[in-house]
Amino acid sequence: MALFRVTTSRLQDAQKQIIPQVSAVLRAMSNTSTDLKAVLATKIPKEQEKIKKFRKQHGNTKVGEVTVDMMYGGMRGIKGLICETSVLDPDEGIRFRGLSIPECQKLLPKADGGSEPLPEGLFWLLVTGDVPTDAQVKAISKEWAERAELPPHVVSLLNNVPNTVHPMSQFAAAVTVLNSESKFVKAYSSGVHKTKYWEYTYEDSMDLIAKLPVIAATIYRNTYKDGSGIGAIDTSKDW
């Protein structure tokens, strides 16, 4: 028993030393890693557990009342969902993950010679809650460029739509047809556990964001430039 107590005590001491070190490594990874999915993989399980605990404690708590006038007024003032990415104040304006627009302009990375934040930086902030480094922003831009190519059937669809069809209708059709490439649909159909939904949602979201400029450019060329192609995608260029 004495040996067991000594061994247990040593294990506990080792845990006290190791766990903070592991936590520090994960925090450092979140702060410096250019792999957005890996960063999210360190954050999301903690968020899932936090939300689970919060709902267990406060699931039956009332957060407001709804009147008939509120419903007729367009749902204004009704608390209907959780949004952590931004808050809109009628006096102060919008904040993204707690940062005002001037603060975002100051803190988020900019292109060389640029004066405004890059969209990839704002995306990283919204998704992770962290202000990204220059390297992280460049990694997102590179990844989107690599994911940008459209499947042949989407290109064929866009090239065969009459140019009299409104550009936004073409845009909506192309996005809808991209459903054929959805990783989430395949994973969901195979019965993936709901704690893993985010991984496939992430993949589909990154693919869609990457492809939207190419869809828009193709529609513009077909509608206003007599169908001249947009050429091959240069993945060395930014998104």
C-alpha positions, 0 to 999 in steps of 0.5 A: 500500500505504501508503494502504491501511495508513493507511486500515485503521489509521483504520478500526480506530481508528474501530471501537475508538471506535464498538464500545464506544459501540454496546455502551453503547447496547445496555446502556442499552437493556436497562436502560431500554427498556420493550419486553421483546422488544427487550431480549431481542433484544439479549440472546438472540444473545449467550446463543445464542453463549455456549451454542454455545461452551460445548457445543463445549468441554464437550459430552462432559463428564460431570456425574454418575452415576445409580443405580437407587435414584435412579431409584426415588426420583423422579429426585431428585438427578439432573442432567437439565436447565439452569435459569438462572431459579432455584436451590433450596437445601435450607438457604438456600431458593430464589433467583431469578436469584441473588436471595433472596426477601428481596432480591426483596422489597426490590429489585423494584417494588411497587404504590403502597401495596403491600408485596410485589413485583408479579408483572410485576416478577418475570417481567421478572427471570426472563426477562432476569436484570435487576431492572426499573424501575417503568416496565418493570413498568407496560409489562408489565402494560399489554401483558398487559391488551392481550393478554387478550381471549379468541378467540370459540371459547374463550369459546364452549367455556367457556360450553358446558361443564357446570358439573359439569366440574372447573374445572381440566379446563375450564382445561386444555381452554381452554389447549389450544384456544388452540393455534389462535392459536399464532404459533409453530405457524404459524412452525414450519410455515413453516420458520422458522430455529431461531435465531428460535424464541424470538421466536414462543415469546415471543409465545405465552407473553405471549399465554397469560399475559395470557389465563389470568386471563380464562380463570380468571375465566370458569370461576369465573363459570360454575361458581359464579356462574350464568354471569354474564359477566365484562364487557369487559376494561378495558385501563387496569387492571393485569393 
